[in-house]
Every structure is written in structure tokens, then in C-alpha cells.
């Protein structure tokens, strides 16, 4: 069994589980519910404030196939994103992906349309 860091093991799986970012979460939930999703989001802040968690939740919500609350956490897209096996969601660590060649590789990957999801 592969090692999984605690912050990935216990990462919130719904917007309601996120602690300490109430205004941001509500704003993002409203934009997703209304279908007014921006072309890009930039999250900044110190370590441990939930930047990656919120980004993964947005990815789940916009690609969720469930008609009710998004993300549902039960559909195939939500489960694949949570497991890290969804081909259209790439989680990168800025600390280890910080040179020009790695940035070029990421730019090359995002040129193409999604394989499975809508976004």
C-alpha cells in the first residue's frame, strides 16, 4: 500500500466540511449553482489554508454528473477526482514543480480539451 500524507487522507470532500473559509466557500458555491464559473481562479496564502482543497472541490463540483448538491461525492467523476485517477484534473505541488521545463510541460497538457469531463 502506498504512503498517503495525512492532509490528503483527511482532506474535506464537500464544501460543508471546509473550516475557516466560509465567505469564499459560499461565493464559490453560488457561482457553481448559477453556472457562472470563471475561466480561472487564483488561490494564494500560507501553507495549510486550503488552497488545494478548494481547487479540488471546484473541480469535483464543475464535473459532477449529479443533479442535486454538487459535488455529490458518489458519481464516477467525483470518486475519480477524490482518488486522483481522473484524467482531466492534475494536482501539482508548487514546491517541487518550479522550473521552466515543468511549467512548459503543464502548459502543454492544458492546451487540449478535457478527456472525460465538461471542464
Jmol script that loads the backbone (N, CA, C; Angstrom):
load data "model"
ATOM      1  N   UNK A   1       0.843  -1.180   0.000  1.00  0.00           N
ATOM      2  CA  UNK A   1       0.000   0.000   0.000  1.00  0.00           C
ATOM      3  C   UNK A   1       0.886   1.240   0.000  1.00  0.00           C
ATOM      4  N   UNK A   2       0.576   2.173  -0.850  1.00  0.00           N
ATOM      5  CA  UNK A   2       1.364   3.384  -0.996  1.00  0.00           C
ATOM      6  C   UNK A   2       1.116   4.343   0.157  1.00  0.00           C
ATOM      7  N   UNK A   3       2.149   5.094   0.489  1.00  0.00           N
ATOM      8  CA  UNK A   3       2.045   6.092   1.546  1.00  0.00           C
ATOM      9  C   UNK A   3       1.153   7.234   1.083  1.00  0.00           C
ATOM     10  N   UNK A   4       0.268   7.683   1.958  1.00  0.00           N
ATOM     11  CA  UNK A   4      -0.599   8.811   1.654  1.00  0.00           C
ATOM     12  C   UNK A   4      -0.499   9.792   2.813  1.00  0.00           C
ATOM     13  N   UNK A   5      -0.135  11.029   2.506  1.00  0.00           N
ATOM     14  CA  UNK A   5       0.031  12.046   3.545  1.00  0.00           C
ATOM     15  C   UNK A   5      -1.292  12.296   4.263  1.00  0.00           C
ATOM     16  N   UNK A   6      -1.205  12.662   5.529  1.00  0.00           N
ATOM     17  CA  UNK A   6      -2.406  12.897   6.333  1.00  0.00           C
ATOM     18  C   UNK A   6      -3.302  13.975   5.741  1.00  0.00           C
ATOM     19  N   UNK A   7      -2.710  15.040   5.216  1.00  0.00           N
ATOM     20  CA  UNK A   7      -3.532  16.114   4.673  1.00  0.00           C
ATOM     21  C   UNK A   7      -4.309  15.661   3.434  1.00  0.00           C
ATOM     22  N   UNK A   8      -3.815  14.649   2.749  1.00  0.00           N
ATOM     23  CA  UNK A   8      -4.565  14.110   1.612  1.00  0.00           C
ATOM     24  C   UNK A   8      -5.583  13.080   2.070  1.00  0.00           C
ATOM     25  N   UNK A   9      -5.251  12.337   3.093  1.00  0.00           N
ATOM     26  CA  UNK A   9      -6.157  11.314   3.616  1.00  0.00           C
ATOM     27  C   UNK A   9      -7.412  11.944   4.227  1.00  0.00           C
ATOM     28  N   UNK A  10      -7.243  13.038   4.944  1.00  0.00           N
ATOM     29  CA  UNK A  10      -8.355  13.660   5.666  1.00  0.00           C
ATOM     30  C   UNK A  10      -8.790  14.984   5.054  1.00  0.00           C
ATOM     31  N   UNK A  11      -8.573  15.172   3.780  1.00  0.00           N
ATOM     32  CA  UNK A  11      -8.976  16.388   3.077  1.00  0.00           C
ATOM     33  C   UNK A  11     -10.506  16.438   3.003  1.00  0.00           C
ATOM     34  N   UNK A  12     -11.110  17.608   3.231  1.00  0.00           N
ATOM     35  CA  UNK A  12     -12.571  17.722   3.110  1.00  0.00           C
ATOM     36  C   UNK A  12     -13.052  17.295   1.725  1.00  0.00           C
ATOM     37  N   UNK A  13     -14.172  16.575   1.692  1.00  0.00           N
ATOM     38  CA  UNK A  13     -14.707  16.069   0.435  1.00  0.00           C
ATOM     39  C   UNK A  13     -15.922  16.860  -0.051  1.00  0.00           C
ATOM     40  N   UNK A  14     -16.435  17.766   0.784  1.00  0.00           N
ATOM     41  CA  UNK A  14     -17.543  18.636   0.392  1.00  0.00           C
ATOM     42  C   UNK A  14     -17.241  20.050   0.871  1.00  0.00           C
ATOM     43  N   UNK A  15     -17.950  21.014   0.308  1.00  0.00           N
ATOM     44  CA  UNK A  15     -17.756  22.403   0.726  1.00  0.00           C
ATOM     45  C   UNK A  15     -18.142  22.599   2.191  1.00  0.00           C
ATOM     46  N   UNK A  16     -19.116  21.842   2.686  1.00  0.00           N
ATOM     47  CA  UNK A  16     -19.564  21.978   4.072  1.00  0.00           C
ATOM     48  C   UNK A  16     -18.496  21.551   5.082  1.00  0.00           C
ATOM     49  N   UNK A  17     -17.579  20.689   4.682  1.00  0.00           N
ATOM     50  CA  UNK A  17     -16.525  20.206   5.576  1.00  0.00           C
ATOM     51  C   UNK A  17     -15.350  21.173   5.691  1.00  0.00           C
ATOM     52  N   UNK A  18     -15.284  22.178   4.826  1.00  0.00           N
ATOM     53  CA  UNK A  18     -14.181  23.140   4.843  1.00  0.00           C
ATOM     54  C   UNK A  18     -14.362  24.070   6.042  1.00  0.00           C
ATOM     55  N   UNK A  19     -13.305  24.250   6.804  1.00  0.00           N
ATOM     56  CA  UNK A  19     -13.354  25.068   8.015  1.00  0.00           C
ATOM     57  C   UNK A  19     -12.549  26.343   7.799  1.00  0.00           C
ATOM     58  N   UNK A  20     -13.102  27.480   8.204  1.00  0.00           N
ATOM     59  CA  UNK A  20     -12.354  28.722   8.216  1.00  0.00           C
ATOM     60  C   UNK A  20     -12.372  29.530   6.936  1.00  0.00           C
ATOM     61  N   UNK A  21     -13.125  29.122   5.946  1.00  0.00           N
ATOM     62  CA  UNK A  21     -13.179  29.841   4.679  1.00  0.00           C
ATOM     63  C   UNK A  21     -14.633  30.057   4.269  1.00  0.00           C
ATOM     64  N   UNK A  22     -15.485  30.436   5.208  1.00  0.00           N
ATOM     65  CA  UNK A  22     -16.925  30.485   4.996  1.00  0.00           C
ATOM     66  C   UNK A  22     -17.336  31.398   3.830  1.00  0.00           C
ATOM     67  N   UNK A  23     -16.784  32.601   3.770  1.00  0.00           N
ATOM     68  CA  UNK A  23     -17.180  33.546   2.718  1.00  0.00           C
ATOM     69  C   UNK A  23     -16.745  33.058   1.339  1.00  0.00           C
ATOM     70  N   UNK A  24     -15.544  32.540   1.262  1.00  0.00           N
ATOM     71  CA  UNK A  24     -15.029  32.032  -0.017  1.00  0.00           C
ATOM     72  C   UNK A  24     -15.862  30.847  -0.490  1.00  0.00           C
ATOM     73  N   UNK A  25     -16.136  29.926   0.425  1.00  0.00           N
ATOM     74  CA  UNK A  25     -16.908  28.736   0.083  1.00  0.00           C
ATOM     75  C   UNK A  25     -18.300  29.129  -0.405  1.00  0.00           C
ATOM     76  N   UNK A  26     -18.950  30.051   0.288  1.00  0.00           N
ATOM     77  CA  UNK A  26     -20.296  30.469  -0.103  1.00  0.00           C
ATOM     78  C   UNK A  26     -20.290  31.136  -1.478  1.00  0.00           C
ATOM     79  N   UNK A  27     -19.307  31.972  -1.733  1.00  0.00           N
ATOM     80  CA  UNK A  27     -19.191  32.624  -3.036  1.00  0.00           C
ATOM     81  C   UNK A  27     -19.000  31.602  -4.148  1.00  0.00           C
ATOM     82  N   UNK A  28     -18.129  30.635  -3.928  1.00  0.00           N
ATOM     83  CA  UNK A  28     -17.877  29.608  -4.938  1.00  0.00           C
ATOM     84  C   UNK A  28     -19.095  28.715  -5.148  1.00  0.00           C
ATOM     85  N   UNK A  29     -19.771  28.345  -4.076  1.00  0.00           N
ATOM     86  CA  UNK A  29     -20.983  27.530  -4.200  1.00  0.00           C
ATOM     87  C   UNK A  29     -22.053  28.255  -5.009  1.00  0.00           C
ATOM     88  N   UNK A  30     -22.213  29.558  -4.759  1.00  0.00           N
ATOM     89  CA  UNK A  30     -23.209  30.339  -5.502  1.00  0.00           C
ATOM     90  C   UNK A  30     -22.869  30.418  -6.988  1.00  0.00           C
ATOM     91  N   UNK A  31     -21.591  30.623  -7.294  1.00  0.00           N
ATOM     92  CA  UNK A  31     -21.201  30.716  -8.704  1.00  0.00           C
ATOM     93  C   UNK A  31     -21.394  29.380  -9.417  1.00  0.00           C
ATOM     94  N   UNK A  32     -21.145  28.279  -8.734  1.00  0.00           N
ATOM     95  CA  UNK A  32     -21.334  26.956  -9.329  1.00  0.00           C
ATOM     96  C   UNK A  32     -22.823  26.680  -9.521  1.00  0.00           C
ATOM     97  N   UNK A  33     -23.633  27.022  -8.515  1.00  0.00           N
ATOM     98  CA  UNK A  33     -25.067  26.795  -8.605  1.00  0.00           C
ATOM     99  C   UNK A  33     -25.694  27.591  -9.749  1.00  0.00           C
ATOM    100  N   UNK A  34     -25.224  28.816  -9.947  1.00  0.00           N
ATOM    101  CA  UNK A  34     -25.764  29.671 -11.007  1.00  0.00           C
ATOM    102  C   UNK A  34     -25.125  29.408 -12.367  1.00  0.00           C
ATOM    103  N   UNK A  35     -24.092  28.574 -12.406  1.00  0.00           N
ATOM    104  CA  UNK A  35     -23.426  28.274 -13.665  1.00  0.00           C
ATOM    105  C   UNK A  35     -22.543  29.406 -14.157  1.00  0.00           C
ATOM    106  N   UNK A  36     -22.112  30.265 -13.257  1.00  0.00           N
ATOM    107  CA  UNK A  36     -21.260  31.402 -13.626  1.00  0.00           C
ATOM    108  C   UNK A  36     -19.832  31.140 -13.140  1.00  0.00           C
ATOM    109  N   UNK A  37     -19.185  30.212 -13.790  1.00  0.00           N
ATOM    110  CA  UNK A  37     -17.847  29.794 -13.389  1.00  0.00           C
ATOM    111  C   UNK A  37     -16.825  30.619 -14.160  1.00  0.00           C
ATOM    112  N   UNK A  38     -15.874  31.186 -13.446  1.00  0.00           N
ATOM    113  CA  UNK A  38     -14.816  31.984 -14.084  1.00  0.00           C
ATOM    114  C   UNK A  38     -13.878  31.081 -14.874  1.00  0.00           C
ATOM    115  N   UNK A  39     -13.158  31.666 -15.806  1.00  0.00           N
ATOM    116  CA  UNK A  39     -12.218  30.881 -16.615  1.00  0.00           C
ATOM    117  C   UNK A  39     -10.984  30.480 -15.814  1.00  0.00           C
ATOM    118  N   UNK A  40     -10.717  31.167 -14.707  1.00  0.00           N
ATOM    119  CA  UNK A  40      -9.565  30.824 -13.878  1.00  0.00           C
ATOM    120  C   UNK A  40      -9.785  31.330 -12.457  1.00  0.00           C
ATOM    121  N   UNK A  41      -9.192  30.642 -11.519  1.00  0.00           N
ATOM    122  CA  UNK A  41      -9.205  31.053 -10.115  1.00  0.00           C
ATOM    123  C   UNK A  41      -7.771  31.037  -9.609  1.00  0.00           C
ATOM    124  N   UNK A  42      -7.410  32.021  -8.824  1.00  0.00           N
ATOM    125  CA  UNK A  42      -6.072  32.103  -8.255  1.00  0.00           C
ATOM    126  C   UNK A  42      -6.202  32.087  -6.734  1.00  0.00           C
ATOM    127  N   UNK A  43      -5.660  31.054  -6.123  1.00  0.00           N
ATOM    128  CA  UNK A  43      -5.699  30.922  -4.668  1.00  0.00           C
ATOM    129  C   UNK A  43      -4.308  31.208  -4.122  1.00  0.00           C
ATOM    130  N   UNK A  44      -4.231  32.105  -3.163  1.00  0.00           N
ATOM    131  CA  UNK A  44      -2.949  32.430  -2.540  1.00  0.00           C
ATOM    132  C   UNK A  44      -3.089  32.352  -1.035  1.00  0.00           C
ATOM    133  N   UNK A  45      -1.970  32.219  -0.371  1.00  0.00           N
ATOM    134  CA  UNK A  45      -1.962  32.194   1.083  1.00  0.00           C
ATOM    135  C   UNK A  45      -0.901  31.251   1.597  1.00  0.00           C
ATOM    136  N   UNK A  46      -0.709  31.263   2.907  1.00  0.00           N
ATOM    137  CA  UNK A  46       0.295  30.386   3.504  1.00  0.00           C
ATOM    138  C   UNK A  46      -0.124  28.914   3.467  1.00  0.00           C
ATOM    139  N   UNK A  47       0.825  28.050   3.779  1.00  0.00           N
ATOM    140  CA  UNK A  47       0.573  26.610   3.806  1.00  0.00           C
ATOM    141  C   UNK A  47      -0.564  26.282   4.764  1.00  0.00           C
ATOM    142  N   UNK A  48      -1.382  25.319   4.353  1.00  0.00           N
ATOM    143  CA  UNK A  48      -2.410  24.810   5.244  1.00  0.00           C
ATOM    144  C   UNK A  48      -3.701  25.613   5.287  1.00  0.00           C
ATOM    145  N   UNK A  49      -3.878  26.552   4.365  1.00  0.00           N
ATOM    146  CA  UNK A  49      -5.102  27.362   4.398  1.00  0.00           C
ATOM    147  C   UNK A  49      -6.204  26.808   3.504  1.00  0.00           C
ATOM    148  N   UNK A  50      -5.952  25.734   2.763  1.00  0.00           N
ATOM    149  CA  UNK A  50      -7.000  25.091   1.987  1.00  0.00           C
ATOM    150  C   UNK A  50      -7.030  25.424   0.507  1.00  0.00           C
ATOM    151  N   UNK A  51      -5.942  25.927  -0.032  1.00  0.00           N
ATOM    152  CA  UNK A  51      -5.918  26.307  -1.446  1.00  0.00           C
ATOM    153  C   UNK A  51      -6.159  25.102  -2.354  1.00  0.00           C
ATOM    154  N   UNK A  52      -5.431  24.042  -2.150  1.00  0.00           N
ATOM    155  CA  UNK A  52      -5.572  22.850  -2.981  1.00  0.00           C
ATOM    156  C   UNK A  52      -6.902  22.165  -2.725  1.00  0.00           C
ATOM    157  N   UNK A  53      -7.332  22.149  -1.485  1.00  0.00           N
ATOM    158  CA  UNK A  53      -8.607  21.527  -1.141  1.00  0.00           C
ATOM    159  C   UNK A  53      -9.758  22.212  -1.864  1.00  0.00           C
ATOM    160  N   UNK A  54      -9.795  23.537  -1.833  1.00  0.00           N
ATOM    161  CA  UNK A  54     -10.853  24.278  -2.506  1.00  0.00           C
ATOM    162  C   UNK A  54     -10.777  24.055  -4.019  1.00  0.00           C
ATOM    163  N   UNK A  55      -9.577  24.021  -4.567  1.00  0.00           N
ATOM    164  CA  UNK A  55      -9.423  23.782  -6.010  1.00  0.00           C
ATOM    165  C   UNK A  55      -9.958  22.406  -6.398  1.00  0.00           C
ATOM    166  N   UNK A  56      -9.674  21.391  -5.591  1.00  0.00           N
ATOM    167  CA  UNK A  56     -10.184  20.044  -5.879  1.00  0.00           C
ATOM    168  C   UNK A  56     -11.699  19.998  -5.744  1.00  0.00           C
ATOM    169  N   UNK A  57     -12.257  20.711  -4.779  1.00  0.00           N
ATOM    170  CA  UNK A  57     -13.708  20.745  -4.618  1.00  0.00           C
ATOM    171  C   UNK A  57     -14.376  21.436  -5.809  1.00  0.00           C
ATOM    172  N   UNK A  58     -13.771  22.490  -6.308  1.00  0.00           N
ATOM    173  CA  UNK A  58     -14.310  23.154  -7.501  1.00  0.00           C
ATOM    174  C   UNK A  58     -14.258  22.194  -8.690  1.00  0.00           C
ATOM    175  N   UNK A  59     -13.146  21.497  -8.853  1.00  0.00           N
ATOM    176  CA  UNK A  59     -13.019  20.531  -9.952  1.00  0.00           C
ATOM    177  C   UNK A  59     -14.097  19.462  -9.853  1.00  0.00           C
ATOM    178  N   UNK A  60     -14.352  18.986  -8.646  1.00  0.00           N
ATOM    179  CA  UNK A  60     -15.416  17.998  -8.445  1.00  0.00           C
ATOM    180  C   UNK A  60     -16.773  18.581  -8.801  1.00  0.00           C
ATOM    181  N   UNK A  61     -17.042  19.781  -8.308  1.00  0.00           N
ATOM    182  CA  UNK A  61     -18.361  20.388  -8.487  1.00  0.00           C
ATOM    183  C   UNK A  61     -18.673  20.661  -9.951  1.00  0.00           C
ATOM    184  N   UNK A  62     -17.710  21.176 -10.706  1.00  0.00           N
ATOM    185  CA  UNK A  62     -17.999  21.510 -12.107  1.00  0.00           C
ATOM    186  C   UNK A  62     -18.068  20.275 -13.000  1.00  0.00           C
ATOM    187  N   UNK A  63     -17.479  19.163 -12.567  1.00  0.00           N
ATOM    188  CA  UNK A  63     -17.517  17.934 -13.351  1.00  0.00           C
ATOM    189  C   UNK A  63     -18.494  16.902 -12.804  1.00  0.00           C
ATOM    190  N   UNK A  64     -19.195  17.219 -11.734  1.00  0.00           N
ATOM    191  CA  UNK A  64     -20.143  16.300 -11.100  1.00  0.00           C
ATOM    192  C   UNK A  64     -21.337  16.075 -12.026  1.00  0.00           C
ATOM    193  N   UNK A  65     -21.740  14.821 -12.171  1.00  0.00           N
ATOM    194  CA  UNK A  65     -22.867  14.486 -13.036  1.00  0.00           C
ATOM    195  C   UNK A  65     -24.182  14.415 -12.276  1.00  0.00           C
ATOM    196  N   UNK A  66     -24.146  14.571 -10.980  1.00  0.00           N
ATOM    197  CA  UNK A  66     -25.350  14.531 -10.149  1.00  0.00           C
ATOM    198  C   UNK A  66     -26.140  15.830 -10.329  1.00  0.00           C
ATOM    199  N   UNK A  67     -27.451  15.742 -10.263  1.00  0.00           N
ATOM    200  CA  UNK A  67     -28.296  16.915 -10.446  1.00  0.00           C
ATOM    201  C   UNK A  67     -28.544  17.671  -9.146  1.00  0.00           C
ATOM    202  N   UNK A  68     -28.355  17.022  -8.002  1.00  0.00           N
ATOM    203  CA  UNK A  68     -28.619  17.679  -6.727  1.00  0.00           C
ATOM    204  C   UNK A  68     -27.408  18.495  -6.278  1.00  0.00           C
ATOM    205  N   UNK A  69     -27.055  18.364  -5.010  1.00  0.00           N
ATOM    206  CA  UNK A  69     -25.931  19.098  -4.424  1.00  0.00           C
ATOM    207  C   UNK A  69     -24.624  18.694  -5.106  1.00  0.00           C
ATOM    208  N   UNK A  70     -23.839  19.687  -5.465  1.00  0.00           N
ATOM    209  CA  UNK A  70     -22.559  19.422  -6.126  1.00  0.00           C
ATOM    210  C   UNK A  70     -21.432  19.895  -5.232  1.00  0.00           C
ATOM    211  N   UNK A  71     -20.383  19.170  -5.029  1.00  0.00           N
ATOM    212  CA  UNK A  71     -20.130  17.817  -5.507  1.00  0.00           C
ATOM    213  C   UNK A  71     -20.859  16.780  -4.646  1.00  0.00           C
ATOM    214  N   UNK A  72     -21.348  15.732  -5.298  1.00  0.00           N
ATOM    215  CA  UNK A  72     -22.117  14.714  -4.583  1.00  0.00           C
ATOM    216  C   UNK A  72     -21.210  13.721  -3.861  1.00  0.00           C
ATOM    217  N   UNK A  73     -20.030  13.473  -4.415  1.00  0.00           N
ATOM    218  CA  UNK A  73     -19.109  12.511  -3.812  1.00  0.00           C
ATOM    219  C   UNK A  73     -19.462  11.074  -4.116  1.00  0.00           C
ATOM    220  N   UNK A  74     -20.469  10.848  -4.956  1.00  0.00           N
ATOM    221  CA  UNK A  74     -20.927   9.485  -5.246  1.00  0.00           C
ATOM    222  C   UNK A  74     -20.824   9.111  -6.720  1.00  0.00           C
ATOM    223  N   UNK A  75     -20.868  10.103  -7.601  1.00  0.00           N
ATOM    224  CA  UNK A  75     -20.800   9.786  -9.035  1.00  0.00           C
ATOM    225  C   UNK A  75     -19.369   9.384  -9.408  1.00  0.00           C
ATOM    226  N   UNK A  76     -19.236   8.827 -10.601  1.00  0.00           N
ATOM    227  CA  UNK A  76     -17.921   8.350 -11.052  1.00  0.00           C
ATOM    228  C   UNK A  76     -16.888   9.473 -11.095  1.00  0.00           C
ATOM    229  N   UNK A  77     -17.287  10.649 -11.608  1.00  0.00           N
ATOM    230  CA  UNK A  77     -16.336  11.756 -11.710  1.00  0.00           C
ATOM    231  C   UNK A  77     -15.847  12.196 -10.334  1.00  0.00           C
ATOM    232  N   UNK A  78     -16.757  12.335  -9.374  1.00  0.00           N
ATOM    233  CA  UNK A  78     -16.363  12.753  -8.015  1.00  0.00           C
ATOM    234  C   UNK A  78     -15.432  11.732  -7.367  1.00  0.00           C
ATOM    235  N   UNK A  79     -15.751  10.463  -7.525  1.00  0.00           N
ATOM    236  CA  UNK A  79     -14.917   9.416  -6.929  1.00  0.00           C
ATOM    237  C   UNK A  79     -13.531   9.371  -7.576  1.00  0.00           C
ATOM    238  N   UNK A  80     -13.476   9.514  -8.904  1.00  0.00           N
ATOM    239  CA  UNK A  80     -12.186   9.501  -9.592  1.00  0.00           C
ATOM    240  C   UNK A  80     -11.324  10.703  -9.209  1.00  0.00           C
ATOM    241  N   UNK A  81     -11.939  11.880  -9.066  1.00  0.00           N
ATOM    242  CA  UNK A  81     -11.175  13.066  -8.668  1.00  0.00           C
ATOM    243  C   UNK A  81     -10.651  12.891  -7.253  1.00  0.00           C
ATOM    244  N   UNK A  82     -11.472  12.348  -6.351  1.00  0.00           N
ATOM    245  CA  UNK A  82     -11.048  12.119  -4.970  1.00  0.00           C
ATOM    246  C   UNK A  82      -9.896  11.110  -4.897  1.00  0.00           C
ATOM    247  N   UNK A  83      -9.929  10.105  -5.769  1.00  0.00           N
ATOM    248  CA  UNK A  83      -8.879   9.082  -5.778  1.00  0.00           C
ATOM    249  C   UNK A  83      -7.636   9.508  -6.538  1.00  0.00           C
ATOM    250  N   UNK A  84      -7.725  10.616  -7.284  1.00  0.00           N
ATOM    251  CA  UNK A  84      -6.583  11.078  -8.068  1.00  0.00           C
ATOM    252  C   UNK A  84      -6.416  10.356  -9.383  1.00  0.00           C
ATOM    253  N   UNK A  85      -7.473   9.693  -9.869  1.00  0.00           N
ATOM    254  CA  UNK A  85      -7.385   8.934 -11.114  1.00  0.00           C
ATOM    255  C   UNK A  85      -8.157   9.582 -12.259  1.00  0.00           C
ATOM    256  N   UNK A  86      -8.671  10.765 -12.049  1.00  0.00           N
ATOM    257  CA  UNK A  86      -9.430  11.463 -13.087  1.00  0.00           C
ATOM    258  C   UNK A  86      -8.438  12.110 -14.056  1.00  0.00           C
ATOM    259  N   UNK A  87      -8.540  11.825 -15.358  1.00  0.00           N
ATOM    260  CA  UNK A  87      -7.505  12.289 -16.291  1.00  0.00           C
ATOM    261  C   UNK A  87      -7.473  13.800 -16.526  1.00  0.00           C
ATOM    262  N   UNK A  88      -8.568  14.502 -16.230  1.00  0.00           N
ATOM    263  CA  UNK A  88      -8.634  15.930 -16.518  1.00  0.00           C
ATOM    264  C   UNK A  88      -8.240  16.815 -15.346  1.00  0.00           C
ATOM    265  N   UNK A  89      -7.968  16.235 -14.185  1.00  0.00           N
ATOM    266  CA  UNK A  89      -7.571  17.003 -13.005  1.00  0.00           C
ATOM    267  C   UNK A  89      -6.147  16.613 -12.639  1.00  0.00           C
ATOM    268  N   UNK A  90      -5.268  17.594 -12.648  1.00  0.00           N
ATOM    269  CA  UNK A  90      -3.859  17.358 -12.335  1.00  0.00           C
ATOM    270  C   UNK A  90      -3.514  18.155 -11.089  1.00  0.00           C
ATOM    271  N   UNK A  91      -3.126  17.475 -10.021  1.00  0.00           N
ATOM    272  CA  UNK A  91      -2.713  18.151  -8.796  1.00  0.00           C
ATOM    273  C   UNK A  91      -1.200  18.264  -8.802  1.00  0.00           C
ATOM    274  N   UNK A  92      -0.714  19.501  -8.727  1.00  0.00           N
ATOM    275  CA  UNK A  92       0.729  19.713  -8.724  1.00  0.00           C
ATOM    276  C   UNK A  92       1.141  20.388  -7.426  1.00  0.00           C
ATOM    277  N   UNK A  93       2.348  20.146  -7.040  1.00  0.00           N
ATOM    278  CA  UNK A  93       2.928  20.751  -5.851  1.00  0.00           C
ATOM    279  C   UNK A  93       3.885  21.838  -6.318  1.00  0.00           C
ATOM    280  N   UNK A  94       3.594  23.067  -5.948  1.00  0.00           N
ATOM    281  CA  UNK A  94       4.411  24.189  -6.410  1.00  0.00           C
ATOM    282  C   UNK A  94       5.843  24.116  -5.901  1.00  0.00           C
ATOM    283  N   UNK A  95       6.054  23.493  -4.762  1.00  0.00           N
ATOM    284  CA  UNK A  95       7.401  23.407  -4.206  1.00  0.00           C
ATOM    285  C   UNK A  95       8.314  22.531  -5.065  1.00  0.00           C
ATOM    286  N   UNK A  96       7.750  21.496  -5.694  1.00  0.00           N
ATOM    287  CA  UNK A  96       8.586  20.600  -6.485  1.00  0.00           C
ATOM    288  C   UNK A  96       8.428  20.816  -7.993  1.00  0.00           C
ATOM    289  N   UNK A  97       7.496  21.645  -8.421  1.00  0.00           N
ATOM    290  CA  UNK A  97       7.299  21.937  -9.843  1.00  0.00           C
ATOM    291  C   UNK A  97       7.573  23.413 -10.077  1.00  0.00           C
ATOM    292  N   UNK A  98       8.833  23.779 -10.020  1.00  0.00           N
ATOM    293  CA  UNK A  98       9.146  25.208 -10.047  1.00  0.00           C
ATOM    294  C   UNK A  98      10.188  25.612 -11.082  1.00  0.00           C
ATOM    295  N   UNK A  99      10.481  24.756 -12.048  1.00  0.00           N
ATOM    296  CA  UNK A  99      11.422  25.211 -13.066  1.00  0.00           C
ATOM    297  C   UNK A  99      10.709  25.407 -14.405  1.00  0.00           C
ATOM    298  N   UNK A 100      11.372  25.987 -15.350  1.00  0.00           N
ATOM    299  CA  UNK A 100      10.770  26.377 -16.619  1.00  0.00           C
ATOM    300  C   UNK A 100      10.272  25.164 -17.403  1.00  0.00           C
ATOM    301  N   UNK A 101      11.045  24.093 -17.423  1.00  0.00           N
ATOM    302  CA  UNK A 101      10.637  22.909 -18.179  1.00  0.00           C
ATOM    303  C   UNK A 101       9.348  22.312 -17.628  1.00  0.00           C
ATOM    304  N   UNK A 102       9.210  22.283 -16.324  1.00  0.00           N
ATOM    305  CA  UNK A 102       7.978  21.757 -15.726  1.00  0.00           C
ATOM    306  C   UNK A 102       6.790  22.672 -16.026  1.00  0.00           C
ATOM    307  N   UNK A 103       7.002  23.973 -16.031  1.00  0.00           N
ATOM    308  CA  UNK A 103       5.932  24.911 -16.381  1.00  0.00           C
ATOM    309  C   UNK A 103       5.520  24.723 -17.839  1.00  0.00           C
ATOM    310  N   UNK A 104       6.471  24.526 -18.719  1.00  0.00           N
ATOM    311  CA  UNK A 104       6.163  24.283 -20.136  1.00  0.00           C
ATOM    312  C   UNK A 104       5.376  22.984 -20.318  1.00  0.00           C
ATOM    313  N   UNK A 105       5.726  21.980 -19.555  1.00  0.00           N
ATOM    314  CA  UNK A 105       5.021  20.700 -19.636  1.00  0.00           C
ATOM    315  C   UNK A 105       3.553  20.856 -19.198  1.00  0.00           C
ATOM    316  N   UNK A 106       3.328  21.618 -18.159  1.00  0.00           N
ATOM    317  CA  UNK A 106       1.963  21.864 -17.687  1.00  0.00           C
ATOM    318  C   UNK A 106       1.174  22.650 -18.733  1.00  0.00           C
ATOM    319  N   UNK A 107       1.794  23.662 -19.321  1.00  0.00           N
ATOM    320  CA  UNK A 107       1.134  24.456 -20.364  1.00  0.00           C
ATOM    321  C   UNK A 107       0.778  23.563 -21.555  1.00  0.00           C
ATOM    322  N   UNK A 108       1.659  22.647 -21.878  1.00  0.00           N
ATOM    323  CA  UNK A 108       1.397  21.718 -22.987  1.00  0.00           C
ATOM    324  C   UNK A 108       0.212  20.808 -22.670  1.00  0.00           C
ATOM    325  N   UNK A 109       0.084  20.382 -21.436  1.00  0.00           N
ATOM    326  CA  UNK A 109      -1.015  19.489 -21.044  1.00  0.00           C
ATOM    327  C   UNK A 109      -2.368  20.185 -21.052  1.00  0.00           C
ATOM    328  N   UNK A 110      -2.429  21.447 -20.691  1.00  0.00           N
ATOM    329  CA  UNK A 110      -3.720  22.129 -20.582  1.00  0.00           C
ATOM    330  C   UNK A 110      -4.211  22.714 -21.899  1.00  0.00           C
ATOM    331  N   UNK A 111      -3.484  22.543 -22.962  1.00  0.00           N
ATOM    332  CA  UNK A 111      -3.906  23.033 -24.276  1.00  0.00           C
ATOM    333  C   UNK A 111      -5.132  22.298 -24.804  1.00  0.00           C
ATOM    334  N   UNK A 112      -5.239  21.041 -24.462  1.00  0.00           N
ATOM    335  CA  UNK A 112      -6.228  20.165 -25.069  1.00  0.00           C
ATOM    336  C   UNK A 112      -7.546  20.152 -24.301  1.00  0.00           C
ATOM    337  N   UNK A 113      -8.625  19.808 -24.983  1.00  0.00           N
ATOM    338  CA  UNK A 113      -9.942  19.701 -24.373  1.00  0.00           C
ATOM    339  C   UNK A 113      -9.954  18.567 -23.352  1.00  0.00           C
ATOM    340  N   UNK A 114     -10.882  18.618 -22.399  1.00  0.00           N
ATOM    341  CA  UNK A 114     -10.975  17.548 -21.405  1.00  0.00           C
ATOM    342  C   UNK A 114     -11.268  16.196 -22.041  1.00  0.00           C
ATOM    343  N   UNK A 115     -10.754  15.144 -21.447  1.00  0.00           N
ATOM    344  CA  UNK A 115     -10.954  13.792 -21.939  1.00  0.00           C
ATOM    345  C   UNK A 115     -12.336  13.278 -21.541  1.00  0.00           C
ATOM    346  N   UNK A 116     -12.683  13.411 -20.255  1.00  0.00           N
ATOM    347  CA  UNK A 116     -13.947  12.874 -19.746  1.00  0.00           C
ATOM    348  C   UNK A 116     -14.922  13.970 -19.325  1.00  0.00           C
ATOM    349  N   UNK A 117     -14.450  14.959 -18.648  1.00  0.00           N
ATOM    350  CA  UNK A 117     -15.331  15.950 -18.038  1.00  0.00           C
ATOM    351  C   UNK A 117     -15.719  17.081 -18.951  1.00  0.00           C
ATOM    352  N   UNK A 118     -16.606  17.937 -18.421  1.00  0.00           N
ATOM    353  CA  UNK A 118     -17.045  19.112 -19.159  1.00  0.00           C
ATOM    354  C   UNK A 118     -15.979  20.198 -19.101  1.00  0.00           C
ATOM    355  N   UNK A 119     -15.282  20.276 -17.968  1.00  0.00           N
ATOM    356  CA  UNK A 119     -14.271  21.313 -17.763  1.00  0.00           C
ATOM    357  C   UNK A 119     -12.928  20.667 -17.466  1.00  0.00           C
TER     358      UNK A 119
END
end "model"
wireframe off; spacefill off
backbone 0.3
color backbone group
